[in-house]
Amino acid sequence: MAELKLPRLPDRTPVKLTITVGSELQQALKDYAELYQVTYGTTEQIVDLIPYMLDAFLQSDKRFAGRPRK
């Protein structure tokens, strides 16, 4: 089976995250979580996937990655 851009999550301590998103993004996140479950055989909550999705996004942004570090 093909891998997702987001790899299987590492062992971690859960962190509470509260955000507000639109209904289309909410559905897309639900769909992604379902695909993640099918791909890796483990169910992850959307709030547990989001930090890793954001990290992957930031790491893939070449301009952001090339910024001067503070």
C-alpha positions, 0 to 999 in steps of 0.5 A: 500500500502506498505511504501517505506524505504524513508518516506513521506517528511516533510514540508520544504524550498526548497534548490538548489542542483546541482550534476552530475550523470550517466545515469543509476543513473538518470533513477533509480532516475526518477523511484524512484520519480515515485514510490514515487508519486504512493505511496504517491500521491504527486509529488516530484522533484528528487532534493528534494528527494536526500537529504532525500535519502542521510540522510536515507542512512547515518543513515542506515550505522551502521559503519558511525552512530557509528563514533565519532562525531566531 
